[in-house]
Amino acid sequence: MTDPRLRQALLVAVIVVVVDQITKGIVERTMTLYQSIPILPFFALTYVRNTGAAFGMLSGAPAGLRMPLFVLVTVVAIWALMSYLRGAPAHRRMLVWALGGILGGAVGNFICRARYGEVVDFFHLHWGDWSWPMFNVADSAITVGVVIVLLESLRGDEPEAVTTTG
């Protein structure tokens, strides 16, 4: 693995997967399902299981449909991320790291789906009667990664800085 883009992205992906799996394990061992621990007036740790995709989409679909669809989407996403990564300019580190974060998030949630058929979520943003769907470290990495990829795409591809001596 001599490509520095691949090494950097895979390092970020591994870090995301490890942190994601550790935090999910801590939540599973120390909290009961649906238990909520207030942290701030707008933030709590609330242990839930999500059988669907992002924000609970497809949670009502039969498991026989959900799992093959999630496997297919994960495989296609990994292939697309790796293809995009191979074409990313090496000097665009934020883009490379963002792609690694998305990859790590996809793998982290896939591990949960493969183990349990659902994903452990626990971050809960809320205010009054308003409540954002629960999420986890993997979801956060995917979301932040996608935002960075979108912002980086707006930047365009300026050439790598060239230094001259003389």
C-alpha positions in Angstrom: 0.0 0.0 0.0 2.2 2.8 -1.3 -0.5 5.3 -2.1 -0.4 7.9 0.7 -4.1 8.8 0.0 -5.2 5.2 0.7 -3.0 5.0 3.8 -4.4 8.2 5.2 -8.0 7.3 4.4 -7.7 3.8 5.8 -6.1 5.2 9.0 -9.0 7.6 9.5 -11.5 4.8 8.7 -9.8 2.4 11.2 -9.9 5.2 13.9 -13.6 5.8 13.2 -14.5 2.1 13.4 -12.5 1.6 16.6 -14.0 4.6 18.4 -17.5 3.7 17.0 -17.3 0.1 18.2 -15.9 1.1 21.6 -18.6 3.7 22.3 -21.3 1.3 21.2 -19.9 -1.4 23.5 -19.8 1.0 26.4 -23.4 2.0 25.9 -24.5 -1.6 25.6 -22.7 -2.6 28.8 -23.6 0.3 30.9 -27.1 1.4 29.9 -30.4 -0.4 29.5 -32.3 -0.1 26.2 -34.2 3.3 26.1 -32.3 4.6 29.2 -31.5 8.3 28.8 -28.8 10.2 30.7 -29.1 14.0 30.4 -25.8 15.7 29.7 -26.8 19.2 28.7 -30.2 20.9 28.3 -30.2 20.0 24.6 -28.1 16.8 24.6 -28.5 13.3 26.2 -27.1 9.8 25.9 -30.2 7.7 25.0 -29.7 4.0 24.1 -31.8 2.9 21.2 -31.6 0.3 18.5 -32.2 1.4 14.9 -33.4 -1.3 12.5 -33.5 1.1 9.6 -31.1 3.2 7.7 -30.2 6.8 8.5 -32.9 8.5 10.7 -34.8 5.2 10.9 -35.7 5.1 7.2 -36.9 1.6 6.2 -37.2 0.5 9.8 -40.7 -0.9 9.1 -39.5 -2.9 6.1 -39.1 -6.7 6.6 -35.7 -7.8 7.8 -35.4 -10.1 4.7 -35.5 -7.0 2.6 -33.5 -4.6 4.8 -30.4 -6.7 5.3 -29.7 -7.6 1.7 -30.4 -3.9 0.7 -28.0 -2.7 3.5 -25.3 -5.1 2.4 -25.7 -4.0 -1.2 -25.7 -0.3 -0.3 -22.6 -0.8 1.9 -20.7 -2.6 -0.8 -21.6 -0.1 -3.5 -20.7 2.8 -1.1 -17.3 1.3 -0.3 -16.6 0.7 -4.0 -17.6 4.3 -4.8 -15.6 5.8 -2.0 -12.5 3.8 -3.0 -12.9 4.9 -6.6 -13.3 8.6 -5.6 -10.3 8.3 -3.3 -8.1 6.9 -6.1 -8.9 10.0 -8.2 -8.6 12.5 -5.4 -5.6 14.8 -5.6 -3.0 13.8 -3.0 -2.6 17.3 -1.7 -6.3 17.5 -0.8 -5.8 16.0 2.6 -9.2 17.1 4.1 -11.0 15.4 1.2 -9.0 12.2 1.7 -9.6 12.3 5.4 -13.3 13.0 4.9 -13.6 10.0 2.5 -11.9 7.9 5.2 -14.4 9.1 7.8 -17.3 8.1 5.5 -15.7 4.7 4.8 -15.2 4.1 8.6 -18.7 5.2 9.4 -20.2 2.8 6.8 -18.1 -0.1 8.1 -18.9 0.7 11.7 -22.6 0.6 11.1 -22.3 -2.4 8.9 -20.5 -4.3 11.7 -23.6 -3.6 14.0 -26.0 -4.7 11.3 -24.1 -7.9 10.7 -23.9 -8.6 14.5 -27.4 -7.6 15.6 -29.5 -6.8 12.5 -29.7 -3.3 13.8 -27.5 -0.4 14.8 -26.8 0.9 18.3 -27.6 4.7 18.5 -27.1 6.9 21.6 -26.5 10.6 20.8 -29.7 12.5 21.3 -30.1 16.2 20.4 -33.4 17.7 21.6 -34.9 21.0 22.6 -38.3 21.2 24.3 -40.7 19.0 22.2 -38.2 18.9 19.3 -36.0 15.8 19.0 -33.5 14.9 16.3 -33.2 11.2 15.5 -30.6 9.4 17.7 -27.3 8.7 16.1 -23.8 7.4 16.8 -20.1 8.0 16.1 -20.3 6.2 12.7 -23.3 8.4 11.7 -21.4 11.5 12.8 -18.3 10.5 10.8 -20.5 9.9 7.7 -22.3 13.3 8.1 -19.2 15.3 8.8 -17.4 13.5 5.9 -20.1 14.2 3.4 -20.2 17.9 4.4 -16.4 18.2 4.0 -16.6 16.4 0.6 -19.3 18.8 -0.5 -17.3 21.9 0.7 -14.2 20.5 -1.0 -16.0 20.0 -4.2 -17.0 23.7 -4.2 -13.4 24.7 -3.9 -12.5 23.2 -7.2 -9.1 21.6 -7.8 -6.3 24.1 -7.6 -2.9 22.7 -8.5 -0.6 21.6 -5.8 1.6 24.4 -4.5 5.0 24.4 -6.3 8.0 25.8 -4.6 11.0 27.0 -6.6 14.5 27.5 -5.4 17.0 29.7 -6.9 
